[in-house]
Every structure is written in C-alpha cells, then in structure tokens.
C-alpha cells in the first residue's frame, strides 16, 4: 500500500507493470472460467478482453487530462481488475449456492454477475465516447464483447431481473456524476467503478426490499448493514451539496450538522430499519450485542484494541511535534501497526462469533465515515483536530480531499464476512479452500500486504519490473500467509482444507503477485480477489 509506483509518462505505451497486472487478472478469470465453465463464464472472458483494450484508452485519457472528472493521478485507470470483481463474484456465488441447493441465491448470483458486467460496459463506453480520435479497433472489440454479453443475458434473465440490472445502472450513472464531481482526485476510474458500483447495488437492494417488506423474511443483521451504509452515503451527499453554499467551518454550521445528523438518524434511518426488521432497532441492537457472555468478552477486548489504536495515533503525533521537520510522516512500519491491530480484532471474531463481528464491523464503518465527514467538513469541535492527527498517516493514495485508506482497510477485512450469503454456508460440505473465505481479508491485507510492505521496504533488493515493489517482499508475503493458514487450522476447528492445498497456495500466490503490480487500492482489491478464488 505504501510502496510507490512511478507516475505514468504521457503518451507512453502500456508499461510492463500494467501488462503484468493484466496477466494476473486474466489468470484469475481463466481459473474461474475453468471452475465454472458455462455461458456466464464465457461472458466474463469476453468482458475481460474488452476491458483490457479499453483500459489503455482510459490510461491515455488520464495522462492527457482529458477525462470528464478529476481522477487520482498516482495510478493507472485500473479498469480491468475493477471490472472483473462483481462478475466473477457473482459467478462463484451462483456455483456455490447451486451446489448448496439454494435457488434464490443462485439467481441472485447471476444478477450480481450481470450487474457487474453492465456497469463495466458503461465505464468502457464512457471512455470510448470521449476518446479522440475515435478508437475504431477498440470500439469493434467492445461492441462484439458487449453484444455477446447482452445476447446471453437477454436469454438468461427474467424481465424483473433485467429491470433490476437497469435500475442499478441508472443509480450508478447518477452517483458517478454527483460524487466524482464533489470528490475530485479521490478515485481512479477502476476504484470509482468498484466502490460506486457496490453502493449502487446496495441502494437498489434496499429500495427493493423496502417496497416488498411484507414478503421479506431477511435477517435483521443484513438489513442493518444495508440501511446503515446507504444512510451514511446519502447523508454525505446531502451535506456535500449543502456546504457548497455555506461555510462548514463555523460554529453555526457545526451545530446545524450535528442537529441534522440526529434528525436523519432518528427520523429516517431508525424508522427505515424498524420498518424492515419489525422491531425497535436500538433495543434489538443492545439485546444482540449483549446476548451471550462470549460477546461481552469480545466487546471488551475490541474496546481495548480501539484504545490502543488511538494511543498509537497520539504517540506518532507526539513524535511529529518533537521532530524538527514540519513535514514529518509516519514510517511504513508505524502505518502497519493498524494492520496488526485489525488482524488481532478479526481473528477472534471469526472463530468465536462471526455474526457479532458482522454487526460490529458495520458499526465501526459507520463511526469511521462519520468521523471522516467531521474532518472533511471541519465540523467543530473535532474537525481541525482530526485533520491534524490523521495528516501524519497520509500516503500517495490519499491525494484527494478525503482520507479513505483506513476505511478501505476496514472494508477489505469485512467484505469476506459481509458478502457471502449465510444460507449458502450453513449447510453442506464447506471443506476445502472455501473454509478460508472469511479469512480472505485477514490473509491478503492483514498478513500478506503488511509483511510484503515491511520486508520489501527494509530488506528488498530485487525489484519487480516496472515497480518499486520487491521480489523479497512478495515471497515473504506468500510464506507468511501459508504460516497463517497453518495457524488457522490449529485454532479454528471448523476449518477443514480437505487436501485443497495446491489451490490455496496458487490463490495466495496469484493475489500476492497482484499486490506487487497493482496501483489500485490494495486494501480493497486484494481481499476481493482472494475471496473469489477461495470460493471457486
């Protein structure tokens, strides 16, 4: 995460690092295609081919400054790796739930895959539409791939599912126009596709379930995640629009911010959640958190770790205050302290109470986003303090007005817990690599990325071509993840790898190579790719 890449040179052809990243992504796509081998996986292969060609057009637009919005410039467009996440995840979800005999989530997986392909094709069309002169060959390739995907999906989806895909695409278009305008330089095109595509899908799911609440029999835990995340995003859009017309740093604006937060929370989010779960949300949450003695112990333990993380921030800022350099930045090892703390947080939760971890991660995400709003809008009394404290931990990936790396770290660790449908994991044989799915974030980011960064920056000498990342860092990352898998086998009795060691080793190695070559937010990208490979 902290090992910098050289910036792109205007007019340069595809660099070796971009080609290597594409080769890793194609290896993942072909692996999933071989495991699934149906018409949907052929669609994924076609999408990957067209995304590879269009990515070059996006890169050239970024280098020339011709993109519609201001994107993060310290990385390539990242269209290929981002385009494949939702389609591949939908494919492996379909396969897994089909093997578990769950037709509802099997169809849901197909909708996820189709939605991911539609969003990726839209991003490709956007790049081709603003490229001058018009890239004829790339347009032909994208048109053929899009035609194949649309033809297959047309004969595979019901009318209701097609409408659902189009609804998500419409939400995605509007979110792109609003958030990319309000938040310049916060995303690459690929990161925008991945983050805003996921938010659009969640918003559409929440609207759909709210309209069919009489028929809904979902888990309150799932509704809690949907309502809280969508509510926080909508609150951010509301305040971003409002503070365009008024100064957010005054006491009057700060008081208004806090009052409106209470109004939105108590008057919109809680009633919305109450309508979905048919219970008082606050009483349900309190009862859920303190339901067992194990949960109380976990909450106390996590509170101690949160206190430790705050002490690390204060200690590093105290060192900066005593330093002669005003531009003192926390070293790589200091930033990785938080990775170790997060690993220590998630492993006991995964082993002892996965559902509690699901809810606690949602609450933590809410707190992180709210504090980022306070920092970004300079809301008194904590806004300026948070700006000073967190500026120490900035790196090249935080080039926009928002600081997102800590939020991406939390998402990367939590997505393997949130994304996999519990009805497809609670019955049947869950042995083999699939047993490690909840640990995908812990392995790839908590262990792999941390070890690669520390050893690569301190001991690395042999650099991967086209990057500043090192062979030694990648090899120690793979070795550390293998050791972690062995420890998981010892301490988690529910994990049975069932002799699938070769697939696990291959998955870890591929994701470690992706970490070496990608310029995207690895905290978010790596867990998703490891999750996809382990689910397959």
LOTI-967420 format. One record per residue (C-alpha): residue number from 1; y, z, x. Coordinates in steps of 0.001 Angstrom, whole numbers, padded with zeros to 6 digits. Example, Ala and Ser with C-alpha at 12.3 -4.5 7.8 and 13.67 -1.06 7.14 Angstrom:
BEGIN
site seq 1 y -004500 z 007800 x 012300
site seq 2 y -001060 z 007140 x 013670
END
This chain:
BEGIN
site seq 1 y 000000 z 000000 x 000000
site seq 2 y 002390 z 000773 x 002820
site seq 3 y 001401 z -001833 x 005427
site seq 4 y 004000 z -004530 x 005138
site seq 5 y 003439 z -008247 x 004877
site seq 6 y 005716 z -010842 x 006403
site seq 7 y 008076 z -012368 x 003823
site seq 8 y 007394 z -015939 x 002763
site seq 9 y 009162 z -018739 x 004569
site seq 10 y 010999 z -021162 x 002282
site seq 11 y 009220 z -024445 x 001933
site seq 12 y 006127 z -023198 x 003753
site seq 13 y 002669 z -024326 x 002662
site seq 14 y 000060 z -021895 x 001417
site seq 15 y -000360 z -019209 x 004080
site seq 16 y -003695 z -018022 x 005388
site seq 17 y -003320 z -014671 x 003630
site seq 18 y -002762 z -016367 x 000248
site seq 19 y -005802 z -018604 x 000767
site seq 20 y -007903 z -015609 x 001821
site seq 21 y -006768 z -013661 x -001240
site seq 22 y -007690 z -016645 x -003420
site seq 23 y -011120 z -016863 x -001755
site seq 24 y -011784 z -013193 x -002549
site seq 25 y -010739 z -013669 x -006175
site seq 26 y -012948 z -016759 x -006515
site seq 27 y -015853 z -014748 x -005076
site seq 28 y -015358 z -012189 x -007862
site seq 29 y -015036 z -014913 x -010528
site seq 30 y -018217 z -016675 x -009393
site seq 31 y -020090 z -013359 x -009205
site seq 32 y -019170 z -012550 x -012812
site seq 33 y -019944 z -016139 x -013830
site seq 34 y -023413 z -015838 x -012307
site seq 35 y -023997 z -012495 x -014048
site seq 36 y -022762 z -013624 x -017483
site seq 37 y -023424 z -017405 x -017436
site seq 38 y -022202 z -018517 x -020836
site seq 39 y -019430 z -020726 x -022181
site seq 40 y -016873 z -017950 x -021796
site seq 41 y -017606 z -017535 x -018094
site seq 42 y -017123 z -021292 x -017651
site seq 43 y -013700 z -020811 x -019237
site seq 44 y -012955 z -018122 x -016641
site seq 45 y -013867 z -020528 x -013820
site seq 46 y -011575 z -023210 x -015298
site seq 47 y -008762 z -020665 x -015639
site seq 48 y -009153 z -019585 x -012001
site seq 49 y -008944 z -023174 x -010752
site seq 50 y -005738 z -023935 x -012644
site seq 51 y -004209 z -020541 x -011716
site seq 52 y -004817 z -021296 x -008030
site seq 53 y -002827 z -024516 x -008256
site seq 54 y -000054 z -023055 x -010394
site seq 55 y 000300 z -020029 x -008085
site seq 56 y 001631 z -022348 x -005386
site seq 57 y 004311 z -023588 x -007793
site seq 58 y 005309 z -020024 x -008638
site seq 59 y 005485 z -019167 x -004917
site seq 60 y 007753 z -022143 x -004287
site seq 61 y 009991 z -021155 x -007210
site seq 62 y 010333 z -017641 x -005783
site seq 63 y 011110 z -018951 x -002294
site seq 64 y 013783 z -021295 x -003651
site seq 65 y 015253 z -018682 x -006006
site seq 66 y 014633 z -020987 x -008976
site seq 67 y 012606 z -018597 x -011131
site seq 68 y 014019 z -017701 x -014549
site seq 69 y 014141 z -013966 x -013777
site seq 70 y 014583 z -011921 x -010595
site seq 71 y 011140 z -011006 x -009271
site seq 72 y 010066 z -008770 x -006392
site seq 73 y 010537 z -010820 x -003222
site seq 74 y 008379 z -008934 x -000683
site seq 75 y 005193 z -010527 x -002071
site seq 76 y 003808 z -013822 x -003325
site seq 77 y 003615 z -014545 x -007045
site seq 78 y 000113 z -013077 x -007408
site seq 79 y -000663 z -015283 x -010392
site seq 80 y -004321 z -015931 x -009532
site seq 81 y -005530 z -012309 x -009091
site seq 82 y -003500 z -011120 x -012091
site seq 83 y -004592 z -013986 x -014367
site seq 84 y -008270 z -013147 x -013954
site seq 85 y -008226 z -009413 x -014720
site seq 86 y -008161 z -009468 x -018544
site seq 87 y -010539 z -012452 x -018949
site seq 88 y -013108 z -011021 x -016520
site seq 89 y -012855 z -007539 x -018022
site seq 90 y -013369 z -008993 x -021499
site seq 91 y -016453 z -010877 x -020305
site seq 92 y -018122 z -007861 x -018716
site seq 93 y -017213 z -005701 x -021738
site seq 94 y -018866 z -008270 x -024017
site seq 95 y -022010 z -008319 x -021900
site seq 96 y -022233 z -004552 x -021623
site seq 97 y -021679 z -003865 x -025324
site seq 98 y -024057 z -006667 x -026276
site seq 99 y -026790 z -005050 x -024180
site seq 100 y -025998 z -001704 x -025889
site seq 101 y -026306 z -003320 x -029345
site seq 102 y -022668 z -002764 x -030357
site seq 103 y -021469 z -005954 x -032104
site seq 104 y -017956 z -004622 x -032828
site seq 105 y -017058 z -004094 x -029188
site seq 106 y -018934 z -007250 x -028225
site seq 107 y -016493 z -009242 x -030363
site seq 108 y -013643 z -007083 x -029077
site seq 109 y -014549 z -008093 x -025522
site seq 110 y -014352 z -011770 x -026495
site seq 111 y -010888 z -011178 x -027998
site seq 112 y -009772 z -009428 x -024797
site seq 113 y -011002 z -012371 x -022701
site seq 114 y -009339 z -014937 x -024984
site seq 115 y -006077 z -012977 x -024985
site seq 116 y -006049 z -012749 x -021200
site seq 117 y -006604 z -016495 x -020921
site seq 118 y -003813 z -017240 x -023423
site seq 119 y -001316 z -015024 x -021582
site seq 120 y -002290 z -016534 x -018216
site seq 121 y -001926 z -020082 x -019547
site seq 122 y 001526 z -019228 x -020902
site seq 123 y 002628 z -018000 x -017455
site seq 124 y 001302 z -021235 x -015955
site seq 125 y 003149 z -023379 x -018495
site seq 126 y 006349 z -021426 x -017777
site seq 127 y 006081 z -022139 x -014037
site seq 128 y 005305 z -025819 x -014558
site seq 129 y 008122 z -026195 x -017075
site seq 130 y 010841 z -025024 x -014676
site seq 131 y 009488 z -026757 x -011550
site seq 132 y 011463 z -029819 x -010453
site seq 133 y 010286 z -032479 x -009875
site seq 134 y 007521 z -032063 x -012426
site seq 135 y 004220 z -031459 x -010541
site seq 136 y 002093 z -034176 x -012143
site seq 137 y -001239 z -033331 x -010488
site seq 138 y -000960 z -029615 x -011257
site seq 139 y 000041 z -030394 x -014845
site seq 140 y -003081 z -032548 x -015240
site seq 141 y -005330 z -029793 x -013836
site seq 142 y -003706 z -027133 x -016024
site seq 143 y -003914 z -029403 x -019062
site seq 144 y -007634 z -030062 x -018531
site seq 145 y -008395 z -026365 x -017972
site seq 146 y -006284 z -025346 x -020958
site seq 147 y -007927 z -027987 x -023140
site seq 148 y -011417 z -026758 x -022234
site seq 149 y -010464 z -023123 x -022899
site seq 150 y -008759 z -023867 x -026223
site seq 151 y -011658 z -026048 x -027413
site seq 152 y -014292 z -023405 x -026608
site seq 153 y -012262 z -020533 x -028036
site seq 154 y -011474 z -022508 x -031180
site seq 155 y -015193 z -022752 x -031923
site seq 156 y -015916 z -019154 x -030882
site seq 157 y -013208 z -017055 x -032545
site seq 158 y -012747 z -016329 x -036236
site seq 159 y -009430 z -017053 x -037930
site seq 160 y -008477 z -013377 x -037767
site seq 161 y -009267 z -013220 x -034053
site seq 162 y -007192 z -016341 x -033361
site seq 163 y -004257 z -014758 x -035201
site seq 164 y -004715 z -011583 x -033156
site seq 165 y -004559 z -013554 x -029899
site seq 166 y -001411 z -015358 x -031040
site seq 167 y 000195 z -012043 x -032051
site seq 168 y -000365 z -010618 x -028570
site seq 169 y 001023 z -013795 x -027007
site seq 170 y 004163 z -013546 x -029149
site seq 171 y 004700 z -009894 x -028205
site seq 172 y 004144 z -010799 x -024546
site seq 173 y 006818 z -013504 x -024681
site seq 174 y 009394 z -011142 x -026173
site seq 175 y 008552 z -008298 x -023763
site seq 176 y 008905 z -010708 x -020842
site seq 177 y 012357 z -011790 x -021978
site seq 178 y 013542 z -008223 x -022579
site seq 179 y 012014 z -006199 x -019724
site seq 180 y 012300 z -008785 x -016948
site seq 181 y 015998 z -009135 x -017800
site seq 182 y 016603 z -005377 x -017953
site seq 183 y 014478 z -004583 x -014869
site seq 184 y 015109 z -007169 x -012129
site seq 185 y 013006 z -007146 x -008922
site seq 186 y 010511 z -004624 x -010325
site seq 187 y 007593 z -007054 x -010696
site seq 188 y 006094 z -010174 x -009222
site seq 189 y 005068 z -012816 x -011813
site seq 190 y 001465 z -011618 x -011481
site seq 191 y 002359 z -007957 x -011909
site seq 192 y 004501 z -008812 x -014939
site seq 193 y 001575 z -010724 x -016432
site seq 194 y -000799 z -007817 x -015850
site seq 195 y 001459 z -004942 x -016937
site seq 196 y 003271 z -006605 x -019833
site seq 197 y 000084 z -008326 x -020999
site seq 198 y -001650 z -004950 x -021191
site seq 199 y 001285 z -003345 x -023026
site seq 200 y 001418 z -006272 x -025480
site seq 201 y -002278 z -005908 x -026243
site seq 202 y -001939 z -002154 x -026790
site seq 203 y 001082 z -002606 x -029075
site seq 204 y -000778 z -005178 x -031162
site seq 205 y -003834 z -002917 x -031406
site seq 206 y -001656 z -000017 x -032542
site seq 207 y 000038 z -002128 x -035215
site seq 208 y -003317 z -003459 x -036396
site seq 209 y -004888 z 000000 x -036636
site seq 210 y -001815 z 001449 x -038340
site seq 211 y -001979 z -001205 x -041060
site seq 212 y -005720 z -000620 x -041619
site seq 213 y -005644 z 003163 x -041258
site seq 214 y -007660 z 003705 x -044449
site seq 215 y -010543 z 001778 x -042917
site seq 216 y -010094 z 003166 x -039413
site seq 217 y -012533 z 005737 x -038146
site seq 218 y -011486 z 005747 x -034498
site seq 219 y -011496 z 008623 x -032079
site seq 220 y -008231 z 010660 x -032128
site seq 221 y -008281 z 010524 x -028339
site seq 222 y -007939 z 006719 x -028403
site seq 223 y -005128 z 006859 x -030952
site seq 224 y -003364 z 009461 x -028808
site seq 225 y -003313 z 007082 x -025829
site seq 226 y -002113 z 004113 x -027877
site seq 227 y 000689 z 005955 x -029683
site seq 228 y 001975 z 007803 x -026619
site seq 229 y 002058 z 004769 x -024287
site seq 230 y 003611 z 002433 x -026859
site seq 231 y 006078 z 005134 x -027894
site seq 232 y 007240 z 005669 x -024308
site seq 233 y 007674 z 001927 x -023724
site seq 234 y 009671 z 001460 x -026924
site seq 235 y 011800 z 004482 x -026038
site seq 236 y 012551 z 002897 x -022649
site seq 237 y 013550 z -000399 x -024255
site seq 238 y 015806 z 001462 x -026706
site seq 239 y 017643 z 003471 x -024032
site seq 240 y 017855 z 000498 x -021628
site seq 241 y 019579 z -001522 x -024327
site seq 242 y 021806 z 001371 x -025385
site seq 243 y 023004 z 002253 x -021879
site seq 244 y 024101 z -001305 x -021249
site seq 245 y 027084 z -000445 x -023453
site seq 246 y 027763 z 003126 x -022276
site seq 247 y 027703 z 005174 x -019078
site seq 248 y 024422 z 007058 x -018901
site seq 249 y 025569 z 009491 x -016193
site seq 250 y 027961 z 011580 x -018311
site seq 251 y 027097 z 014868 x -019979
site seq 252 y 027735 z 013360 x -023414
site seq 253 y 025243 z 010555 x -022742
site seq 254 y 022721 z 013013 x -021312
site seq 255 y 022910 z 015262 x -024371
site seq 256 y 022539 z 012203 x -026589
site seq 257 y 019495 z 011116 x -024531
site seq 258 y 017756 z 014460 x -024981
site seq 259 y 018585 z 014637 x -028695
site seq 260 y 017352 z 011092 x -029326
site seq 261 y 014177 z 011802 x -027333
site seq 262 y 013472 z 014738 x -029656
site seq 263 y 014276 z 012616 x -032712
site seq 264 y 011999 z 009774 x -031586
site seq 265 y 009243 z 012160 x -030578
site seq 266 y 009309 z 014416 x -033637
site seq 267 y 010436 z 011807 x -036148
site seq 268 y 008480 z 008721 x -035061
site seq 269 y 005687 z 009380 x -032557
site seq 270 y 004232 z 012540 x -034098
site seq 271 y 004272 z 011223 x -037704
site seq 272 y 002755 z 007956 x -036475
site seq 273 y -000024 z 009853 x -034709
site seq 274 y -000501 z 012104 x -037753
site seq 275 y -000985 z 009042 x -039961
site seq 276 y -003706 z 007741 x -037643
site seq 277 y -005710 z 010902 x -036917
site seq 278 y -005086 z 012629 x -040298
site seq 279 y -004373 z 015943 x -038505
site seq 280 y -001374 z 017818 x -037199
site seq 281 y -001036 z 016241 x -033706
site seq 282 y 000272 z 019365 x -031964
site seq 283 y -002388 z 021666 x -033426
site seq 284 y -005085 z 019090 x -032666
site seq 285 y -003899 z 018795 x -029061
site seq 286 y -003782 z 022565 x -028498
site seq 287 y -007203 z 023021 x -030030
site seq 288 y -008579 z 020162 x -027945
site seq 289 y -007161 z 021396 x -024629
site seq 290 y -008395 z 024991 x -025002
site seq 291 y -011650 z 024260 x -026797
site seq 292 y -014005 z 025493 x -024049
site seq 293 y -013856 z 027803 x -021067
site seq 294 y -014503 z 024877 x -018711
site seq 295 y -011393 z 023118 x -019995
site seq 296 y -009251 z 026205 x -019392
site seq 297 y -010504 z 026433 x -015800
site seq 298 y -009819 z 022729 x -015252
site seq 299 y -006302 z 023011 x -016663
site seq 300 y -005522 z 025966 x -014371
site seq 301 y -006941 z 024073 x -011381
site seq 302 y -004915 z 020948 x -012207
site seq 303 y -001772 z 023047 x -012630
site seq 304 y -002253 z 024414 x -009114
site seq 305 y -002654 z 020891 x -007732
site seq 306 y 000502 z 019758 x -009558
site seq 307 y 002364 z 022688 x -007996
site seq 308 y 001006 z 021653 x -004578
site seq 309 y 002275 z 018091 x -005107
site seq 310 y 005750 z 019412 x -005958
site seq 311 y 005714 z 021577 x -002828
site seq 312 y 004841 z 018514 x -000715
site seq 313 y 007864 z 016669 x -002142
site seq 314 y 010168 z 019645 x -001454
site seq 315 y 008768 z 020135 x 002073
site seq 316 y 009225 z 016478 x 003017
site seq 317 y 012785 z 016534 x 001688
site seq 318 y 013485 z 019705 x 003669
site seq 319 y 012319 z 017860 x 006803
site seq 320 y 014663 z 014988 x 005937
site seq 321 y 017572 z 017399 x 005555
site seq 322 y 016927 z 018802 x 009009
site seq 323 y 016465 z 015334 x 010519
site seq 324 y 019353 z 013663 x 012321
site seq 325 y 018631 z 010297 x 010711
site seq 326 y 020029 z 009898 x 007194
site seq 327 y 017549 z 007087 x 006517
site seq 328 y 014507 z 009207 x 007298
site seq 329 y 011473 z 008026 x 005304
site seq 330 y 008203 z 009853 x 004740
site seq 331 y 005459 z 008553 x 007062
site seq 332 y 002374 z 006807 x 005711
site seq 333 y 000218 z 009924 x 006043
site seq 334 y 002739 z 012004 x 004070
site seq 335 y 002692 z 009474 x 001222
site seq 336 y -001100 z 009529 x 001216
site seq 337 y -001110 z 013301 x 000588
site seq 338 y -000677 z 012409 x -003070
site seq 339 y -003781 z 010197 x -002965
site seq 340 y -005823 z 013160 x -001711
site seq 341 y -004370 z 015396 x -004426
site seq 342 y -005197 z 012827 x -007117
site seq 343 y -008775 z 012495 x -005828
site seq 344 y -009129 z 016279 x -005962
site seq 345 y -007821 z 016113 x -009539
site seq 346 y -010027 z 013353 x -010900
site seq 347 y -013448 z 014057 x -009418
site seq 348 y -013951 z 017468 x -011137
site seq 349 y -012638 z 015978 x -014388
site seq 350 y -015049 z 013031 x -014274
site seq 351 y -018004 z 015296 x -013528
site seq 352 y -017236 z 018209 x -015873
site seq 353 y -015220 z 016875 x -018832
site seq 354 y -014334 z 013180 x -018956
site seq 355 y -012701 z 013387 x -022396
site seq 356 y -010329 z 016132 x -021250
site seq 357 y -009429 z 014012 x -018223
site seq 358 y -008711 z 011106 x -020600
site seq 359 y -006176 z 013183 x -022559
site seq 360 y -004723 z 014980 x -019529
site seq 361 y -004094 z 011653 x -017752
site seq 362 y -002286 z 010405 x -020868
site seq 363 y -000053 z 013484 x -020899
site seq 364 y 000614 z 013119 x -017172
site seq 365 y 001548 z 009455 x -017634
site seq 366 y 003985 z 010481 x -020374
site seq 367 y 005624 z 013030 x -018061
site seq 368 y 005871 z 010506 x -015204
site seq 369 y 007501 z 007854 x -017409
site seq 370 y 009916 z 010371 x -018951
site seq 371 y 010979 z 011663 x -015513
site seq 372 y 011484 z 008079 x -014352
site seq 373 y 013767 z 007499 x -017339
site seq 374 y 015722 z 010629 x -016386
site seq 375 y 016015 z 009442 x -012762
site seq 376 y 016832 z 005816 x -013601
site seq 377 y 019495 z 006627 x -016210
site seq 378 y 020874 z 009545 x -014101
site seq 379 y 020383 z 011941 x -017014
site seq 380 y 021808 z 015394 x -016320
site seq 381 y 020855 z 017905 x -015093
site seq 382 y 017850 z 016442 x -013173
site seq 383 y 018735 z 012766 x -012758
site seq 384 y 020565 z 012904 x -009426
site seq 385 y 018133 z 015500 x -008033
site seq 386 y 015147 z 013288 x -008801
site seq 387 y 016899 z 010307 x -007203
site seq 388 y 017386 z 012258 x -004004
site seq 389 y 013888 z 013747 x -003916
site seq 390 y 011975 z 010549 x -004667
site seq 391 y 014025 z 008211 x -002467
site seq 392 y 012162 z 009672 x 000517
site seq 393 y 008892 z 008107 x -000660
site seq 394 y 010150 z 004578 x -001350
site seq 395 y 008445 z 001602 x 000278
site seq 396 y 008843 z -002185 x 000108
site seq 397 y 007083 z -002314 x -003264
site seq 398 y 009900 z -000314 x -004871
site seq 399 y 012568 z -002983 x -004405
site seq 400 y 013865 z -002858 x -007995
site seq 401 y 015763 z -000172 x -009908
site seq 402 y 012538 z 001578 x -010975
site seq 403 y 010197 z 003621 x -008766
site seq 404 y 006748 z 002650 x -010019
site seq 405 y 004237 z 003282 x -007220
site seq 406 y 003383 z 006824 x -008373
site seq 407 y 002947 z 005548 x -011945
site seq 408 y 000723 z 002723 x -010671
site seq 409 y -001328 z 005291 x -008729
site seq 410 y -001916 z 007290 x -011900
site seq 411 y -002766 z 004119 x -013842
site seq 412 y -005165 z 002917 x -011166
site seq 413 y -007071 z 006195 x -011265
site seq 414 y -007034 z 006439 x -015067
site seq 415 y -007768 z 002880 x -016236
site seq 416 y -011517 z 003111 x -015462
site seq 417 y -011578 z 006188 x -017736
site seq 418 y -009437 z 004669 x -020480
site seq 419 y -010696 z 001095 x -020672
site seq 420 y -014476 z 001298 x -021024
site seq 421 y -015428 z 001845 x -024705
site seq 422 y -017269 z 005138 x -025066
site seq 423 y -019659 z 003753 x -027737
site seq 424 y -020918 z 001357 x -025045
site seq 425 y -021506 z 004171 x -022547
site seq 426 y -023105 z 006897 x -024621
site seq 427 y -026463 z 005330 x -025258
site seq 428 y -028906 z 003103 x -023476
site seq 429 y -029688 z 002924 x -019801
site seq 430 y -026490 z 003413 x -017822
site seq 431 y -028146 z 003448 x -014431
site seq 432 y -027239 z 001195 x -011546
site seq 433 y -023755 z 000258 x -010436
site seq 434 y -022402 z 000822 x -013963
site seq 435 y -022826 z 004571 x -013472
site seq 436 y -019983 z 004420 x -010923
site seq 437 y -017500 z 002751 x -013315
site seq 438 y -015489 z 005974 x -013983
site seq 439 y -015153 z 006415 x -010210
site seq 440 y -013692 z 002920 x -009628
site seq 441 y -010162 z 004269 x -009179
site seq 442 y -011280 z 007166 x -007000
site seq 443 y -013266 z 004874 x -004704
site seq 444 y -010876 z 001936 x -004377
site seq 445 y -007486 z 003683 x -004316
site seq 446 y -008132 z 007380 x -003790
site seq 447 y -010539 z 006854 x -000888
site seq 448 y -010530 z 003196 x 000208
site seq 449 y -006810 z 002401 x 000208
site seq 450 y -005927 z 005800 x 001668
site seq 451 y -008390 z 005603 x 004564
site seq 452 y -007505 z 001945 x 005261
site seq 453 y -003801 z 002764 x 005416
site seq 454 y -004138 z 005843 x 007623
site seq 455 y -006658 z 004418 x 010107
site seq 456 y -005118 z 000952 x 010056
site seq 457 y -001623 z 002235 x 010868
site seq 458 y -002742 z 004704 x 013547
site seq 459 y -005795 z 003121 x 015209
site seq 460 y -005867 z -000518 x 014121
site seq 461 y -005556 z -003232 x 016781
site seq 462 y -007296 z -006337 x 015352
site seq 463 y -005172 z -007819 x 012572
site seq 464 y -006495 z -009912 x 009710
site seq 465 y -004984 z -013415 x 009997
site seq 466 y -001611 z -013682 x 008284
site seq 467 y -001200 z -009947 x 007561
site seq 468 y -000293 z -006712 x 009302
site seq 469 y -003436 z -005077 x 007983
site seq 470 y -006252 z -004449 x 010394
site seq 471 y -009973 z -005007 x 010691
site seq 472 y -010469 z -001364 x 011689
site seq 473 y -008673 z -000155 x 008568
site seq 474 y -010847 z -002281 x 006292
site seq 475 y -014106 z -001275 x 007971
site seq 476 y -013279 z 002450 x 007838
site seq 477 y -012291 z 001964 x 004185
site seq 478 y -015715 z 000477 x 003344
site seq 479 y -017518 z 003198 x 005293
site seq 480 y -015510 z 005977 x 003600
site seq 481 y -016297 z 004573 x 000138
site seq 482 y -020019 z 004428 x 000974
site seq 483 y -019911 z 008074 x 002067
site seq 484 y -018074 z 008904 x -001167
site seq 485 y -020797 z 007189 x -003237
site seq 486 y -023401 z 009302 x -001437
site seq 487 y -021429 z 012485 x -002242
site seq 488 y -021091 z 011425 x -005889
site seq 489 y -024877 z 011052 x -006049
site seq 490 y -025235 z 014608 x -004746
site seq 491 y -022699 z 016324 x -007003
site seq 492 y -022897 z 014244 x -010209
site seq 493 y -026377 z 014497 x -011678
site seq 494 y -025501 z 011900 x -014322
site seq 495 y -025246 z 009103 x -011754
site seq 496 y -028409 z 007097 x -011086
site seq 497 y -027799 z 003998 x -008983
site seq 498 y -031274 z 002656 x -009770
site seq 499 y -031608 z 000771 x -006447
site seq 500 y -028473 z -001352 x -007020
site seq 501 y -027181 z -000538 x -003541
site seq 502 y -026646 z -004141 x -002451
site seq 503 y -024401 z -004920 x -005439
site seq 504 y -022404 z -001707 x -004895
site seq 505 y -021934 z -002458 x -001199
site seq 506 y -020922 z -006029 x -001971
site seq 507 y -018437 z -004885 x -004648
site seq 508 y -016834 z -002329 x -002344
site seq 509 y -016605 z -004871 x 000472
site seq 510 y -015011 z -007570 x -001711
site seq 511 y -012409 z -005164 x -003082
site seq 512 y -011654 z -003883 x 000424
site seq 513 y -011033 z -007462 x 001558
site seq 514 y -008743 z -007935 x -001434
site seq 515 y -006824 z -004845 x -000314
site seq 516 y -006434 z -006391 x 003130
site seq 517 y -004938 z -009652 x 001883
site seq 518 y -003144 z -008992 x -001403
site seq 519 y 000605 z -008448 x -001550
site seq 520 y 000472 z -007176 x -005127
site seq 521 y 000494 z -003520 x -006185
site seq 522 y -002901 z -002486 x -004832
site seq 523 y -002845 z 000841 x -006695
site seq 524 y -003201 z -001174 x -009902
site seq 525 y -005147 z -004275 x -008844
site seq 526 y -007967 z -002795 x -006752
site seq 527 y -009386 z -000356 x -009360
site seq 528 y -009464 z -003106 x -011980
site seq 529 y -011416 z -005490 x -009769
site seq 530 y -013870 z -002792 x -008682
site seq 531 y -014246 z -001763 x -012342
site seq 532 y -015077 z -005361 x -013300
site seq 533 y -017642 z -005765 x -010527
site seq 534 y -019354 z -002442 x -011242
site seq 535 y -019514 z -003160 x -014990
site seq 536 y -021202 z -006500 x -014283
END
